[in-house]
Amino acid sequence: MAKAPVLTPRADDFPRWYQDLIGKAGLADNGPVRGTMVIRPYGYGLWERMQQEMDARIKEAGAENAYFPLFIPQSYLTREAEHVEGFAPELAVVTHAGGKELEEPVVVRPTSETIVNDYFAKWVQSYRDLPLLINQWANVVRWELRPRVFLRTTEFLWQEGHTAHATYEEARAYAAHIHRNVYADFMENVLAMDVVAGRKTARERFAGAINTLTLEGMMGDGKALQLGTSHELGQNFAKAFHTRYLSRDGRQEYVWQTSWGSTTRMIGALVMTHGDDDGLRVPPRLAPVQAVVVAVKDDDAVLAEVREIAERLRAAGVRVRVDNRADVPFGRRAVDWELKGVPVRIEVGPRDLENGTAVLVRRIPGSRRPAGVGELSALVPAALEEDQALLLAQSRRRRESRTAEVATIEEAVEAANTGWARIPWAALGPRGEAGLAERGVSVRCLVGEDGSVPEGDERPGTVAIVARAY
């Protein structure tokens, strides 16, 4: 009799498959307040690895980490009209504390442009203080009406960068640098996700920005997910908070600013991009555990060999875990590691011990083969690099095969039922974009014909990427 599947098949019910995987792989649980989540150790381990990789790139870009308060005076948000209007429906506001009504309500941080500017205005006095490059790792709260674990939650974790520059050109170049050399590099080379880099339309732009750069990924069901954004804020917040500096020629000038962020949504993207009917598949460069060495039986000699293999792999630079849980059946352990998507599993039993071999199981291509124990220190690192490249190639093939070139709005809507569409922006425009929105389809970004990021919405040859989105 065929074995019952552990997860709902993706082809049967993709949202249910996603929820099944989140729970059974031990990534997260729903929190007690609607829209919140409890990130379990394995899921948080993925976030920690994301933090490490992102933090290194952010620091290479010259930014330093700082921390700003969770509570923001409500009056701060009202200083920039477009900003407060954009966030008003999502705000959580505290009106009572310590048994008393507060003199001024405070907002639970939805983003930090306002409070950051209050302090930038104090810290920036002259051109010598610029550029000021700050990043924050924190939690934020945005009240979600339709929550989904990792994708849209009332509280989530993120990093948010905030910078101040002397000129528009410097700020613009820095926003583009973060977009390209921090976010795109991380998503492609660590998360193994094919992403489209583009420019948001005015309708989709961050509230208070003059331009938003985005990275969009295609999920396994053909829908789009925004994975990271970098905003040019112009001088909007600087003027609202009087963030000025004394220029070289002795004039008071407003700074030019950027902000940029990425969130725990990337864990959800990881699941929906690389997961299959057996569970998660974690890109090797990201994986907290790149290889697990499993003792098939509770045998002293086998356990000694398992530990020896693990030490050799650690010496070869592999992140390794030993699984010697004698009280858990081997089959159950194997399924558990499949669900968690650990890239490599090495199985050692009494017969393997006699033959000087082990079974090498590669999660990403779904292969298994015997291998000499002495070969593993070379085989495993090579397999990890091959499988990293394989995941990126699979992600790219999906996006390319499920993206249609269309000429009309009706064709764009039809294509968005199964994937993405590319339509000339001149044939769509803001009016067509509004019509698409009424049918649950959005312009994810604008790109050049050659895939470049256009400098403006009206550049000749600009193409709109159209999709249904999470």
Secondary structure, DSSP 4 states (H G I P E B T S, - for coil): -PPPPSS--TTT-HHHHHHHHHHHTT-EEE-SSTT-EEE-HHHHHHHHHHHHHHHHHHHHTT-EE----SEEEHHHHTTSHHHHHHHGGG--EEEEETTEEEEEEEEE-S--HHHHHHHHHHH--BGGG-SEEEEEEEEEE---SS-BTTTB-SEEEEEEEEEEESSHHHHHHHHHHIIIIIIIHHHHHTS---EEEEE--TTTSPTT-SEEEEEEEE-TTS-EEEEEEEEEEETHHHHHHT-EEE-TTS-EEE-EEEEEEEETHHHHHHHHHH-BTTB----TTT-S-SEEEEESS--HHHHHHHHHHHHHHHHTT--EEEE--TTS-HHHHHHHHHHHT-SEEEEE-HHHHHHTEEEEEETTTTEEEEEEGGGHHHHHHHHHHHHHHHHHHHHHHHHHHTEEE-SSHHHHHHHTTTSEEEEEHHHHHHHHHHHHHTTT-EEEEEE-TTSPPPSSTT-TT-EEEEE-B-
